Amino acid sequence: MIDTGAAIVGVGATEFSRRAGRTELQLACEAIRDALRDAGLSAADVDGIVSYTVDPVEETELVRSIGFREIGYSSRVPYGGGGSMGTLLHAAAAIGSGAADVVVVYRAVRARSGATRFGGAKTAVSPTSGHSGTTAMQWCMPYGLLTPASWMALNATRYMHTYGVTSADIGRAVVQLRAYAATNPAAWGHQRAITLDDHQASRWIAEPCIRLFDCCQETDGSVALVLTSRERAAHLPNTPAFITAAATAGLFEQEIGSDHYSRELSVMQGSVAIGRRLFQRSGIRRDELDAAMIYDAFSPILLMQLEGLGLCGFGEAKDFVAEGNLALDGALPTNTHGGLIGEGYIHGLNLVLEAVRQLRGTAVNQVPGARQILVTASRTGAVLARD
């Protein structure tokens, strides 16, 4: 956990689609150029780059295509989407240590039209599967765990059994996410609100825990962020989003897509760990949060993270959701752009995009007076603040 005074000063994104019609490199370049314009900076100002280990865009190609002059720092974060908020930690650490002054964070993906669809069956470890560099999946693939939904289903089924959670309990969260997306012109779910009956009528993907409407979108697109120091941010045009705390947690026997070897599958242990690091070490209180952006590749893990992070008690997320706490007038407005389920899936980085909009006061579903927002992705997280 760190607090360096680093700030997000620029954000950019392409459209979120199912067929971008261009390469990941081009998508990344478009988002980065938009983010630099938003920040009031140029390519010549950038001296740091951060992305995911699974991103296909090579740094050398990016430097050449954007026109960066001299990169003094670059890094990549593991754990796929679960590591997405770790990019903020890497960038803030570079800025705080003096290794870089202006850092670009990016993720580009063709999850729908690429060579391998993200939601499709995987029979071998590959860079496009999001599991490059790990052999853990070889032990569960022979038993039929070939898709991201099936990887998460083991944990979600145990969670439901332990705490008496039903598909309808989970569906109530999805209804709220789709309600947010319905008012978001950038979202796949724009004008596509659903009812709980609609959710319950959607077909099973992994019975009894994941229906079609419990799954995030397979999205083509890119998101980019520009970060710099508090001092430099004061001279740039937009309201900065300060990184007041950031944390990651890679635990023993954790995997990228699931935690099949954890002693207790019903608890998201990575979220417990980053909750401890984010809140106990920083002194930030959970009741001080104005909103949360929580990784929802599949809706059951949204509930599991609410509990793991200590935002409600274990087994209490279903009631927390049912009471309307994820809504704008609830205790913790969550994924106000529609989340990965309603807006699009850029491996979690569009959660940060929405948090920045909220802090700037420019979100479509604006939380009044939002000043402190949690962004988290299973085993990585950060708290962003307006001041």
N, C-alpha and C positions, 0 to 999 in steps of 0.2 A: 504494500500500500504506500502511495506517495502523495504529496501535495506540493507541487512545484510552482503553482501559479500559471501553468500553461493553460492556454485558452483556444477554443475552436473559433476561428474568425471568418471562415468561409465554408460554404457547403455547395455542392453541385450534384446533379443527377441527370441521367438520361430519362427518357420515357421508360415505363415498365411495360413490357409486351411479352408475347409468346413467340414472336419471330422478329428479331431485331434487324436481320438482313445485313449485318456487318460484324466484324470480328470483335473479340473481347478487347484487343488492343485499341481499336477505334472507339469502342464504348468507353474505355477507361480514359482515353484522351479527351473525349467530349465532356465527361463529368469533371475531370481535373481542371480543364480550361474554364468551365462554368464556376467551379469553386474558387479559382484564382480571381476571376472577375468579381465574384461576390465579395472576396476579401479585399479587393483593391490592391492586389499584388500581381507581380508578373512571374513568368517562369524563371527569370534570372534571380529572383529572391529565394527560390527553393533550394535547400541544401540537405534535405532529408526525405526519405521515402519509407513508408511502412505498408505492408499488406499481409495477406494470409499465405501460409505455405501451400495451399491448394489453388491459389490464383494462377491462371495460365499466362498472365502478362509478365514478361521478363523485364527486369529493371533496365537493362541496357537498351532494349527496344523502346521503352517508355522515355528514357532520357533523350534518345535520338528524336523521337516523334514529337515530344512536347517542346524540346529545346532547352532543357535544364542545363545550366552552365557547369556547375560543379557540385556533385553530391558527396557530402562528407559522412553521411550516415544512412544505412539502410538495414531493415530487418523484416522478418516475417514471423507471424504468430501461428502456432499449431492449434489443433483441436477443431478445425473446421469452423462451422458457425458458432459452436460453443466457445471459441476463442475470440470472437469478433470484437468484444470490448477490450481485449488485450492490446489491440492496435492503439488505443488511447493511452494505455500504460507505457507502451514502447515509445510513442511519440513524445509524451510528457517527460519521460526519463531522458530522452535525447536532448530536449530543450533545457531541462533543469540542469543537466550535467555540462551543458555548453557544447555538446557534440554536434548540435544543429540549431539553427535559428528559426527556420521555417520548414515545417514537415508536412508533406502530403500523405494522407492515408487514403487508400483506394481499394475497391473490390469491383471486379468486372466478371460477369458470368452470363453464359447462355444456358440456363438450366432447363429450358424447354426445347430450343432448336439446336443445341449443340450436338456433338457426336454421340454423347451418352446423356439421356435425360436423367435428371437428378432423382426422380422418383422411380426409375426403372430398376429392374433386378440386376444385382451385381454378383457375378460369380468369381471375381478375382479382384485383388487389390489393384487400384489404378489411380493416377492423379485426378482423373475426371470424376471418380467416385467419391472424392472427399476423404479418402483413406490412404493417401500416399504416405509411405514411410512407416506404416504399422502392419503387423501380421496378426493382430488380435482377432480379426474377423474370420480367419481361416478355421477357427474352432467353433464358430456358430453357423457359418454358411452351409456346411453339410447337413445341418438340421433344418434348413428351409428359411433361415433369416437372410433373405437376399435383397430386401428393400429397406430404405430408411424407416418406413412405417413399421415393418416387422421388427427392426432393431429396437425401436422404442416400445413396441407392444409388450415385451416381457416385463419391463419396468412398470408400464402403465397398468397392466393387468394385475400385478401384485399390489400396486398402490390402491386400485379400486377395491380389491378383495380386503385389504387390511383396514381401510377406513370406510367401507360401505358406500363407495362412490358409484353412481350410475352414469350411463351415457347421457341421460338428460341433465344431470348435474354439470357435466362437462359442456354440454350443448348450450347452456345458458351463457357461458363465457363467449362462445362463438357467436351467438345472437348479438351480443354487445359489440364485438369486434366488427361484425358485418354492418351494424348500425353506424358505427364510426366511418367505415369505408364507404358507405352509401352516400355520404356527404363530401367525400374527398375526390375531386376530379382526377387526381393522379392515380387513383387506386383501381386495381382490377375489379373490385367490388363496388365501384361507383354506381349508384342507383340500383343496387342489388341487395337490399336488406332482406333478411330471412326471419322466419318465426321458428320457435322451438319445434313445432310440428314439421317444418321443412327440414330442420337438422335431423330429426329422428327418422325421417323418410329417406334420407340420403343413404346410399348403399354402404355396406361394410367394406372396409379396406383391410382391417385386422380386427376381427371380432374377438372380444366384446368391447374394445376400448377406442378404436379409431374408425370413424366413418369418413366418407368422402369430404364432408364439410369440416372435419377436424384437421384437414391437411392444409399446409401452406401452399402457395401458388408455385408452379414451376415457371420462373420468370427470367427473361432476358433483360439485362440492363447493367448499369453501373452507378455507384455512389462514391463521391470523393469529399474529403474534409481537408481543410487547411488549418494547421495549428501553429501558434507562436507564443511568445512570452507575454505575460501580463503587461509589461512595460510597452512592448511594441503594439499590443492590441489596443492600447489607449489612443493610438493615433490612426486607427483604421476605421472604416465607415460604419460597420455594423456592431450591434450589441454583442460582446463576446460571451461565449459559454465557457466559464471557467471549470477546469477539472479539479474539483476540490478533494476528491479521493478516487483512487483506482486500485483494482486488485485482480489477481488471477490465482487459481488454485488447481494445480495438476496433482491429483491424488494417486496413491498406490492402487494399481489395478483399475484405474479409470481408462476408458477408451474415448475415441472421438465422438462416436454417435450414440453410445450407451454405456452403462456401467453394469454389465452382466455379471461381473465378478465381485461386486460389492456385497457385503454381508447382509445389507438391508436394501432390497430393491425398491421399496416403497418410499424411500427418502432420497432426494437429490443431494447427495453429500457435497458435491462441488458448490452448490448454492449455499449450503450451511457454512462452508469454509469461507467463501467470499463475503457472505453476510457478516461473519465474525471480523474479517479484515476491514471491510468497508465501514462498519458501524462502531464496533468496539474500539478499534485502533484510532479512528478519526475523531470520535466524539460526536459524530452526526447521529441524531435520533431518527428512528423510523417515522415517528409522528411529525417530523419536520418536512417530510417529502410532500411535494404538491402533486406529483404524478409519477408514474413508472412506465418504462418501456421495456417489456420483458419478452425474451425470445420465445416465439410461439410457432416453431416449425410444425408441431402437432399440439393440439389444444390440451391434452392431458398434462404435458410438461409445463404449461403455464400455471396450472394449479399446483403442481409439485414445487415449482420455484417460489410461488407465493409463500408456501409453508417453509421451504428450506431457508429462504431469506429472512424468516421471522416476521413477515408482514401479517401473518395470522398463525394460529397454532397448527400443529400437525393434525390432519384430519378435518380441519376447519375451513379449508379453501372453498369447498362446495357451498357452505353457508355464507361465507364472505361474498362469493359471487352472486348467490341467490338474493342477497340483501341489497344488491345494486351498487356495491362499492366500486366497481370498475367504471361506472358511468361518470359523466362530467360533474354531477352533483353528489357523487359518492365520496367515500373516505379516501380513495386512491384511484383517480382516473388513470386508466391503463391502456396503452397502445391506441392512442386517440386518433391515429391515422388509419386504423384498421388492422394494424399489425402485419405480420408476415402472411397470415391467413387472408386478410382482407385487402391489403394494399399490394404486396408483392414480396418476393423472396430474394433479397440481395444479400443472402447469407448473414442477415442480422444488422448490416450497417445502416439500413434505412431506419432502424430504431433510433440511432443517434441523430439522423437527419430530422426526425420529428421532435426529438428533445430540444434541438437547437431552435426549431421554429417556435416551440412553446415558450422558450426563454426569451425569444425576440418579440413574442406577442403576435406572430404572423400565422399561427396554425389555423387550419380550417375549423377544427373543433377545439377552440382555445380554452384552456383552463385559466380562469380569471386570476391575474396576479401571480402566475407561476414563477417561482424563483429558485426552486431546488428540485431536480428530477433525477431519479434512479434509472440507469440504463444497464441491462444485464443480460447475459447469455449463458446460463447454466453454470459455467465455471470461471467466467470473467465478468467484471462489472465496473461501473464508475458512477459517481455522483457529479452531475453538472449543475452549476449554479450561475445565476445572473450576476451576482456580486458577492 
